[in-house]
Amino acid sequence: MARLGKLGALAGAAAAAKKYIQENPEKADQYLGKAADFANKRTKGKYSRQIDSASGKARDAVIGKNRGVGGAAPQPGQPGTNPNDPQAPGGAPRAGSW
């Protein structure tokens, strides 16, 4: 049962982190950069490519690919927000258009 308690605490912490990130995207981006810098210093640059790649993916996942730092994310229903929409950039091609 102790594991369920830990899982609940972790879920609560994740929810709090998500709320913080949504309210403070600039600071979240800043902290991701600091974490990457810390990891690079601790590994003396040996894994800098992997760390840079991971921090970039973390930024995309946490802050959002379609959001500039401090910018607003596109709202659902706006043009270009549905990846299956053939009119969206990078959207699915229409049948017969290939």
N, C-alpha and C positions, 0 to 999 in steps of 0.2 A: 504494500500500500504506500510505502514511502516514495516509490517511484511516481505514483500518480500525483502526489503532492508536489513533487519537483516539476513534473510536467505542467501542472496547473500554474505554478510560479513562473515557469519559462514562458508559457502562453501569455500570461499577464505582462511579463516584461517585453515580449515581442509586440503586443498590442500597444503598450506605452511607447515603444521605440517607433512604431509605425506612425502613431499620432504625432510624435515629436518631429519626425521627418517631414510629414505633410505640412506641419505648421512652420518649420524652419528649414527649407531646402538648402539655403545658402550655408547654414552651419553644418548640416549633414554632409554636404559636399566638402566643406573644409575639414571635417573630422576624417572623412575617407582619405583625403590627401595626407593628413597627418599620420594616419595609420600606415599608409603606403610608404611614406618617408621613414617612419620608425622601422618598418620591416626591412627596407633597403639598407638602413644604417646597421641594423643588427646582423644582416647577412653580408655586409661589406660589399653590396652591389652584385654579389654572385648570382642572385636570382632576380635581378631588376626587370628583365623582360617579363618573367612570369608574374611578378608583383604588379607591374604596370598593367598587364593584361587583366589580372584579377580585379584590380581596383577600377579599371574601366568598366568591366562587366558588373561590378557591384554598383557603380554609379548608375548604369543603365537600368539595373533591376530595381534599385531602391529609389532613385530620384526620377527615373523615367527617361526613355530614349527621346520622346517627343517634347521634353520640357527642358528649356534652357535654365540655367541656375537662376532662380528667382522668377522665372516665367510661369505662366499658367499652362497646365496640361490641356490638350484639346478635350472638349466635352463629348460624350457619346452622342451620336446622331449628327455631329458636324461632318461635313465632307472631309474625306481623307482619314477618318478614324477607324474605318472597318477594313481590315486586311483582305477580306473576301470581296470587297467592292472593286470592280474592274476599273472604276474611275479614280480610285485612290492611288497615290504614288506607291508603286511596288505591289499593288493589289493583284488579285487573281485575274488571269486573262479570260476574256469572254470565249465561249465555245466557238470554234471555227476561226478565231482570230490569230491562231498560231500557224 
